[in-house]
């Protein structure tokens, strides 16, 4: 009796936020950007972090005269969310006004990896340009607890 070969399974698709959800998150990040405290650099950034259940937490950059104590918008959003007991994030939108779309900086990428994993990163500017990547594309060799 001839056996059938096992059926091939398609790899599961990563489900992420819809285009309309990313657009809404971009709008929230732009709103958060308006609350930024950036008297030294004048470079305002806003972020909107989304949980898989749909809760969104925003953040903006908050500068300090010592610069080293400045908090980026992405970290503000992550720390606000974690302090409120939220977890299981699937996307973050980052808004800035610059010639090129602004991705999270290195320290923010590390924090995002630690607390959010390989989330969708949606970058927007004030002119309507957007680009969406996974965090693993921005941070291809992350340092995490597996190295400890």
Phi, psi and omega in degrees: 000130181276131179267144175283141175293150180299143179295138177283137176260135175284141177298141180295136177281141175284122177272133179225187180293149179286166177301320181292325177293318178297321178297317179295321178294321177300318178296319178294322178294321178295320177297315180298324179304325181295339180268001182299146175251095185229059183289343184265309181271336187062016180258098184270136179226142175233155179219152175224118183254131185244135172274163178297337179274359174102357178287139181236131178241131181256164176206159175222159179287144182229108184272157177227148182302334180277358181061312182299336179267003178296141177247130177284157181301319182296316180292322177301314180298315180297312183292324175299313183297312181296320180293339177267005177086011181274152177202186178060064182271150178233351180198153171222139174250140181233128182238133176209164178249097180212169181295327178243151176301141188256113175277167174300146178289174182304307178301323178293322177300317180296314178297316179301317180298315183298316187261340187239339183076206185278069183279166172283133177246115183251112181261135180225156172237186183276353180264358180097000177284145180219159171206139182235128178225168170270153180300327179297338176283331178272336182224078188290337179229072185289149170268128179213187185301337180294343179273350183270000000 
